[in-house]
Amino acid sequence: MTTFVLTLAIMLLAALGLAAGVLMGRKAPKGSCGGLGAMGLECHAGCEKPCPRREAQIRAQQNTTPPAP
């Protein structure tokens, strides 16, 4: 039970720290560029503006795709 309470306290302190940083004007925490694409899954939602790394991957796939016969 002590481990649970200690873990809970640490997680709450971390959440409070993130919230305090956002309230003091810092940028909100956000995810990395990878997301589902890093797992090999494609975005079927049709992202309007993919990140630079994803744009490079799309261009590379378009350049290496053999022409249709």
N, C-alpha and C positions, 0 to 999 in steps of 0.2 A: 504494500500500500504506500509505503514511503517513496518508492520509485515512481509510482503513478503521480503522486502529489508533486514531487519535484519536477517531473517531466511536464506536467500541466502548468506549473508556475513558470517554467522556462519558455514554454510556447506562448503563454499569455504575455510575458515580458517582450518577446520578439514581436508579437502582433501589435502591442502598444507602441513599441519603438518605431515600427513601420508607419503606424497611424500618425504618430507625433511628427515624423519626418514629412509626411504628406501635408499635414495641417500647417507646418511651418514654411510651406512654399516649395518644397522639393518636388520633383516629378514623381508621379505614382509608379510603383513597381510594375514592370511589364515582362512578358515572356520573351524568350530569345527568338531569333529568326527561324530556328529549326521547326518546332512544332510537329505536326503530323508528317510533314515532308521529310524530316530527319528519320522517321521510322519507315520510309519507303511508301507512304500513302500519298495519294494526290488530293489536292483540294478541289472538290467538286462544286464548291460554292461560287467559283469564278471570281477570285479576289481581283479587285480593281487595280490595286497597286501593290504587287508583290515586293518583297524586300530585295535589295541588290543581289544577294547570293542566289535567290530563287530566279531572278531575271537572267542571271548568267547561266544557270542550269537550263532554263527554257531556250535561250539562244543556242547553247551547245547542243541540245537535243535537236533543234531545228536544222543546225548545220551538219549534223552527222546522220540525219535520217536519209536513207537512200531514196532517190526519186522513184515515183510509182511507174511501173512498166506500162 
